[in-house]
Amino acid sequence: MATTNSITTTYAGEFAGQYISAALLSGTTLDNGLITIKPNIKFKEVMKKVASDDIVKDASCDFDPTSTLTLTERILQPDFQQVNLQLCKADFHNDWEAVQMGYSAFDSLPPSFADFLIGHVASKVAQRTENSIWSGAAATGGQFGGFTELLTADGDVTDVAAVGGGVNSGNVIAQLGAVVDAIGSSLYTSEDMFIYVSQNVARSYVRALGGFATNVGAAGINADGTQWYTGGTLSFDGIKIAVANGLADDTMVAAEKSNLFFGTGLLADHNEVKVIDMADIDGSQNVRVVMRFTAGVQYGIGSDIVLYS
């Protein structure tokens, strides 16, 4: 059965030669390397965790192995996912690009639409992956368990309760402060420590620094008001802020980049979209769009992570 394909356009003038689609959420987490990427995982990868007590003891003449060393593990197991679409070339016979299919009875998919379709599918996968990394639910089809789900279930993670009514420009500085205050003293100065924030938290922070916070001043940073921010980097109390598009509103995660992992088989699989013309295979007029890849996330030390939700 072909994928439902509804073409409701009518010819009225010259075709602009361009297809458009609704804006898609950018996969910033992987594109910008905001977490550690572990490729080439065929099935699963075991990450060992080593914990010890105070290993330094008072000296004596004897060898006294009294310290405690605990070895545990976390498993990063990417899920198998796919995209399968099927289009019938006959649906394009009366469309604007019919001539691009050729005059033969053996049609081919309009080339500009095929190019658009490949890019659109890849972008949709990037958007779904971004959402799954942070907010995915393992029990939901087409998703894998994301960091929010994993961290919420871990009693070792430091939890900070979200403010009632949601984060806004009037309280965002206090809420970011609560997250920073919960970060362990041994992690505060770590070079790869980030506060990963949802889009609404980032917007509230930018607006607060533009003069909407009581301790900033009505004219904002450098007296530029809401014009101060031009899309550069953000930080709070010396800690880098990363906007994680996949995080749900009013959610923040403070963690080291080296403590958050994305696992997959081949990174190239996330960009490889195959368009298969079935005419030479089964004699039909169908075109299939196929994409297969694996994806999953895991973290190392839960006690080194702060979850605001």
Steps between C-alpha positions, in 0.01 A plus 500: 500500500645836399562777750204740494596770252261794459569743214248786510679757283366649177699643212478880491809649347864402495621255762767656720701176505521492877334286764461622857397333823423608853803604701662212684669499837878514457700207634741728685614245758681279250576768241685711757662211685331588829524143630751220448428297186593131505471351149555144376281331761365188333280381787588646837796654680577451868640801686678416825462727802763499773420636847727502805497632854771719654801305377757714682574357845748565779834338422622188678780249458262235367303465178139557605251470209203645687355724227182412310483485122162445331467417132159537336383553143253676276388362166457713190278308259383694193152425368442397139282751313387547143314716251289326232301702249343395171379740233317421178639688199152510348408758765732745326360458146273802528725703727710798395813289455353233274733600216802430720388138523572458130267418211543123522240276661783396733507800732756613753435709809539875426867567581451822694234332714727201559778731620257685724363174638847374592581822686159508668527143628853559633382815678201324651728226635733764647203664671368174642848402619547838671169458683578141598846586635348723767129421529457160337290225662622144452141370493399727211546370146759686295676632811770382737532573871643850537706665771200647683339156534826334606600772747154520658518130587848523656509574872866603478417801283460832683145623440396865509126565494375737229337825608123503503350673198805444282824684427472859377718809468420602857614177669742337257813637670390359835418163339835480322659589833323209667647264240852638543471478880420128465814426295768323703803704597732263315309561175439874506830588333498209255580619149231289335222579747183626329155605607273354231179703486173486308416770251258682730766521774753641252252755369410606853867543588571708189201722577601532866844624400332745263360692794215286627679384815503725806874463557600577141363849448228623269740550208644149520854381425720788375185714491396323177160388624356207309749565219792369706477137385608413146499120522837448667593279793333524839636427847388527860733537797789397274328181377421463131133480403400268215153526347375142460208524256370160606453591866143555614408846629620593848767229500874531562784251535839592644764245404841454349499437128730204564233345727223497236517252211320450170554158347444387143629255243626715214455876516460495122177301539331813636556678169450214254157502341443248219247567225420172322306494173306173503430497124798275420437282805129416495371695200295739715493879488597527865800679645621401846687722742706303753715601795636277778710604798560436870495752783502511879633696797655424836695681770784395725483637857152596614620679815690748279180617326236753604147471356263796520148390411 
